[in-house]
Amino acid sequence: MTAASRAGLDLLTRIQSGNIDSGYGGDDCDEVDLLSHADAATLTAVATDREARRYGFLPDFQFITWDARKAVMTATLSCRRPGSLG
């Protein structure tokens, strides 16, 4: 299985810089505590700051997504006629 985490560019930049406090201030989530465990090396930016604002990906830390894919096995089949050598 492979997995990828995705986030907006602004959030990724904040995590990389260590400046994780956006001043959110909501009582539903401790943004600083949540993001203090984030590893920027595992994130891929999927939206510029402008795109994130346009599509409403705010507050940005609530729009971290992940994508998991199950490995696919492939096989090569060989059809041979009876009595053939290959």
C-alpha positions as CSV (number, residue, x, y, z in Angstrom):
1,M,0.0,0.0,0.0
2,T,1.2,3.5,-0.7
3,A,-0.2,6.7,0.8
4,A,0.3,10.4,0.1
5,S,-0.7,13.4,2.2
6,R,-1.8,16.6,0.5
7,A,-2.2,20.2,1.7
8,G,-2.3,23.7,0.5
9,L,1.0,25.5,-0.3
10,D,0.5,28.1,2.5
11,L,0.1,25.4,5.1
12,L,3.1,23.4,3.8
13,T,5.2,26.6,3.9
14,R,4.1,27.3,7.5
15,I,5.0,23.8,8.6
16,Q,8.4,24.0,6.9
17,S,9.2,27.3,8.5
18,G,8.0,26.2,12.0
19,N,5.6,29.1,12.1
20,I,2.5,26.9,12.6
21,D,0.2,29.4,14.4
22,S,-2.0,31.1,12.0
23,G,-4.0,32.8,14.8
24,Y,-7.0,30.6,14.1
25,G,-8.3,31.0,17.7
26,G,-11.2,28.6,17.3
27,D,-12.2,26.6,20.4
28,D,-12.9,23.4,18.3
29,C,-9.2,22.6,17.7
30,D,-5.8,23.4,19.0
31,E,-4.1,24.2,15.7
32,V,-0.6,24.6,17.2
33,D,-0.8,21.2,19.0
34,L,-2.2,19.5,15.9
35,L,0.4,20.9,13.5
36,S,3.3,20.5,15.9
37,H,3.2,16.8,14.9
38,A,3.1,17.4,11.1
39,D,6.1,16.4,9.0
40,A,6.5,18.7,6.0
41,A,8.5,16.0,4.2
42,T,5.5,13.8,3.9
43,L,3.2,16.5,2.4
44,T,2.6,17.5,-1.2
45,A,1.2,20.9,-2.0
46,V,-1.9,20.7,-4.2
47,A,-3.2,24.2,-4.1
48,T,-1.5,27.6,-4.3
49,D,-2.5,30.2,-1.8
50,R,-4.8,31.8,-4.3
51,E,-6.5,28.5,-5.2
52,A,-7.0,27.7,-1.5
53,R,-8.8,31.1,-1.0
54,R,-10.8,30.7,-4.1
55,Y,-12.1,27.3,-3.2
56,G,-12.5,28.0,0.5
57,F,-9.9,25.7,1.9
58,L,-9.8,27.8,5.1
59,P,-8.7,27.4,7.8
60,D,-6.0,25.6,5.9
61,F,-5.1,23.0,8.6
62,Q,-8.6,21.5,8.2
63,F,-7.9,20.6,4.6
64,I,-5.1,18.1,4.9
65,T,-6.1,15.0,2.9
66,W,-4.5,11.7,2.2
67,D,-4.8,9.2,-0.6
68,A,-4.1,5.5,-0.1
69,R,-3.7,3.0,-2.9
70,K,-3.6,-0.7,-2.7
71,A,-0.8,-2.4,-4.6
72,V,-2.0,-4.0,-7.8
73,M,-0.5,-7.4,-8.8
74,T,0.0,-8.0,-12.4
75,A,0.7,-11.2,-14.2
76,T,1.7,-12.2,-17.6
77,L,-0.2,-15.1,-19.1
78,S,1.2,-17.2,-21.9
79,C,-1.2,-19.1,-24.1
80,R,0.4,-22.2,-25.7
81,R,-1.1,-24.7,-28.0
82,P,-0.9,-28.3,-26.9
83,G,2.3,-29.8,-28.1
84,S,4.1,-26.5,-28.8
85,L,7.5,-25.8,-27.3
86,G,6.8,-22.2,-26.5
